[in-house]
């Protein structure tokens, strides 16, 4: 069985050290995002003009399907 955990950065290493002590647990660090996709996102961030960015309020209003 595999699980995914969301752990605060400040607790990550403590949790990781603890979980490694359990003999029935194996820890692997997988990166499911392909390198080409990461590069594409970085390129878009670099080439998008600042005025094209949305404020948090604008972003949330576009996501709000009730409006």
Buried (B, 14 or more C-beta within 10 A) or exposed (E): EEEEEEEEEEEEEEEEEEEEEEEEEEEEEEEEEEEEEEEEEEEEEEEEEEEEEEEEEEEEEEEEEEE
